[in-house]
Amino acid sequence: MHTLLRTAVDAAREAGAAIRGYYKDSYTVKDKGEDNPLTDADLAANAILESRLRHTHPEFGWLSEESVDDPVRLGREWAWIVDPLDGTKEFTLGIPEFVVSIGLVHHGVAKLGVLYNPIKDELFSGFVGGGATFNGQPCVVSPHPELQGARVVCSRTEMKKGMFERWKGQLTPVPVGSVAYKFGLVAAGQAEATFTPQPRNEWDICGGVAVVLAAGGRSSNGVGEEYRFNRPNPLHIGVAATNGHVHEAILGLIRES
């Protein structure tokens, strides 16, 4: 796993360098749907990841937000699940809250993750059973024991819609862009949780799930089930990633919302 982790880290850094070259510069933006833009930076980063990861391990399956899906992946023991630029909306707005997200699964279970923010030069990485690091230093989830006072990194959109008003005085919501970046902050102990009742795709969450688990946290879908990845339908219902201590309480908030 150490060799695979080094391969993924190197690929993430190279893809991040390509993204950095486009940041706050001129590039083409295409619209894939509501609040879902696609830029030249996404495509450049995807080409690098595909070259470095898919071609290095052709026996692994491949699922990327920016690649045509190949159902052959469903029969593979191992599979890379990547988002070359998670947080494209923030990228286009000049908000440095986006990451290259790389996850590796074995028989559908997240085993390894790398999240790289190329503007802040923040690297979250690790594999389950081998620990996690933040910028090369070991990291673990926060020891905060309860929901009261818990820092929750959340969606700006959900914050603006007032979703967190009902928990005012109990939680400390912190709006952050990329879904995967939120997972990294939880893994590094900079927040106790991130959650949403809204569905998310495997490429949004797989790398982050692995890093949170590697850091000693817990992650599940919105009803508390452990994630199984590399499925025919990549959409999962709800997200909960926590330090473990507040997980059941967070699932309770999802049920309320």
Secondary structure, 3 states (H helix, E strand, C coil): CHHHHHHHHHHHHHHHHHHHHHCCCCCCEEECCCCCEEEHHHHHHHHHHHHHHHCCCCCCEEEECCCCCCHHHHHCCEEEEEEEEECHHHHHHCCCCCEEEEEEEECCEEEEEEEEECCCCEEEEEECCCEEEECCEEECCCCCCCCCCEEEEECHHHHHCCCCHHHECCEEEEECCCHHHHHHHHHCCCCCEEEECCCEEHHHHHHHHHHHHHCCCEEECCCCCCCCCCCCCCEECCEEEECCCCHHHHHHHHHHC
